Amino acid sequence: MNPLAAHLAERIARDGPITIEAYMTACLLDPRHGYYTTREPFGSTGDFITAPEISQMFGELLGLWCWSQWAAAGQPQPAVLAELGPGRGTLLADALRAIEGATQKPAPFDLHLVEASPTLRAKQRETLGGRKVTWHDDAEGLPEGTPCFILANEFFDALPIRQFVATPQGWRERLVTVTNDKLAAAISPKVAPAGLIDGLPEAATGRVAEHAPIRRDVMASLSRRVARDGGCALIIDFDDPKLPLADTFQAVRSHRYADRFEEPGESDLASAVDFTDLARVAGDKGVRVHGPVAQGTFLRSLGIDHRAEQLCRSASPEQIKTIMAALERLVSARGMGNDFKVIGLTLASGPTPEGFGEQTP
Ligand code: SAH
């Protein structure tokens, strides 16, 4: 057992089996052994690669989207540009450069980042150079009373979920316990209380369902903020249309799937995002929800093909190959274009933002 597994086994021996939610939280954010707290996992040499790390075009287009939302809102001052789970800070750096390049003025935003990992906060500070940035532990900490323009790429998939297994008696929670000196999945002896599994349909014995109260809470918090203070949010992540009836909890290490319960803290844990569920939460808080639309469709309607062409004009043949491969990866169904979806939140009275309207041919 690695140190985190030993620590969790001790906790389980003392207090009993833990939920998948508690397990995911420990694996990702344990102060001494957590995946995000102790390392910088992104890039081709890391464990996985995200859209902003594939190409600068991603952050640039998202930055210009935020800027145009800000302009359409009447250029409020002050205004906040916020990112949840900024990783290495690449998206935000590309966004700010694009805004400042297009307007020839400093970006009109105070910058606020929601980041739990001290290691990644340090990396973000470095990537963003001398810019003034304020960090928060969670979305609740973002400033109140100021319109926030919020971006979250591959943030919700890292927020922990709970899992339930259908039994003849009803849904029971999947737990993590110790079997033969190893961490392993188990099923709670008790049927889950109704409040916890609200909305789960009946399913055949053995089926697994996922439910993410923490994601709902974050979504509710962002929605309340937009409804009250204005601004907007753009959330991008991978989904699974079968949710909530699916087991999408995954571990990824060196670009491959790994065992979810082996060597905790050493692989990335994530699960697909149920956009239907999130949209319902947001709708209840009085904001307008746009999408979900496929990432490929969204980026194309924001003009990614044109941006790629522009970059290619001053590029070497080798660079052109890289630019076109990145474009393909971001928009095509073989890459991330279909598996990743985008939803937008705006004021209920707001117009449909760019990217969510009619598809451009
Ligand atoms: N958006 C980045 C990184 C995605 S990885 C990109 O696209 O490259 C997930 C990010 O969310 C990391 O920065 C991680 O440290 C952060 N994170 C994960 N769980 C968090 C939580 N509960 N609270 C705050 N930040 C969290």
Residues whose N, C-alpha, C, O or C-beta is under 5 A from the ligand:
A	BS01	SAH	Y36 T50 P52 L84 G85 P86 G87 V114 E115 A116 S117 L120 D137 N153 E154 F155 A158
